[in-house]
């Protein structure tokens, strides 16, 4: 797999909160997206989701509890757990669907 410059890839995306698959390792899909300060609706998945912030900050609610994920940190949302993005997030987010 080549080097993946996540921030550069995210800056080239046509819009915010729309992920693009940049690689796959086994069954895990690796996606990148650009965040903006807008909130994003609550969702639930039937798979685990790693949310890795490479720059900026991600403001979440997970099962109704607020969570802040800073650059260099990853939050693992377990399958079946509802989560939403709060207003104020910004930067680059790498999503790993497991």
Buried (B, 14 or more C-beta within 10 A) or exposed (E): EEEEBBBEBBEEBEEBBEBBEBEEEEEEBBBBBBBBEEBBEEEEBEEBBBBBBBBBBBBBBBEEEEBBBEEEEBBEBEEEEEBBBBEBBBBBBBBBBB
